[in-house]
Amino acid sequence: MLKQTFGDAAMSRTKSHERYIRFKESRTSVEDNDRAGQPSTSKNERDIRKVQKVIHSNRHLTVREVED
């Protein structure tokens, strides 16, 4: 029914069910909780070009060497 009304912008059935369960358990926010673990890193065009340049200069480098 959501897909008929909202098309591709509709939330998936699984996600809808997860939200339903959360609100049924007295949750009041749709925001996700913070998760443990390493935070995501950002990438930008400048860094991508730098890495590509290093790799193209020597294709035998290890990932660690490229990182350095």
Order of alpha helices (4+ residues) and beta strands (2+ residues): alpha-alpha-alpha-alpha
